[in-house]
Amino acid sequence: DAKTTQPNSMESNEEEPVHLPCNHSTISGTDYIHWYRQLPSQGPEYVIHGLTSNVNNRMASLAIAEDRKSSTLILHRATLRDAAVYYCILSKYGNKLVFGAGTILRVKS
Amino acid sequence: DTGVSQNPRHKITKRGQNVTFRCDPISEHNRLYWYRQTLGQGPEFLTYFQNEAQLEKSRLLSDRFSAERPKGSFSTLEIQRTEQGDSAMYLCASTLDVGSGGTEAFFGQGTRLTVV
């Protein structure tokens, strides 16, 4: 599976939008873009995934660049409960998820 | 459904002892994964099952590690002759493979192993 590059950490203010970037310049046409997050002392939790088009769900939005070489996870209004490690993962259908180090998101009140 | 369940949540063992962890996936899920996570790192893939068949094992998985999923439902992960380097969080995840589209993986809360 192709690799992703994420910032080590980011900081946000509570109730403001957060844009978490992910670069994946070697993405292939069959790679899905997945986002998971992991709260302290918890297992990872699915956030969102997409292939080519932007996606929205109750937790977040996923904006995918037209060339698919980058994507952005958007949390519309950050809360303290959104403080977590966010992982951007590329995976072909049916393949295992390969986690990197992720982005530590800190939310300030 | 209560999600993916892992037992025990915590295990402290002496070096050289054997330990076994259990994972109960979401009932209709046909794929089950085991991961290991050490402090400050992302989860690291160990092995996965499609129903009862073990389809892939990481090269990092030494022969002291063995996993089973006897009837395609729950799974066990056994570590023999534990070493201090085995201390980690062991995570289980399950998915439903429907033949197309991206799949959402559901993770358990993990079993934290401490080898003393």
Interface residues (C-beta under 8 A of the other chain):
Chain A: Y32 H34 Y36 S41 Q42 G43 P44 E45 Y46 H49 G50 L51 V85 Y87 S91 Y93 G94 K96 L97 V98 F99 G100 A101 G102
Chain B: V4 Y33 Y35 G40 Q41 G42 P43 E44 F45 Y48 E56 L91 A93 D97 S100 G101 G102 T103 E104 A105 F106 F107 G108 Q109 G110
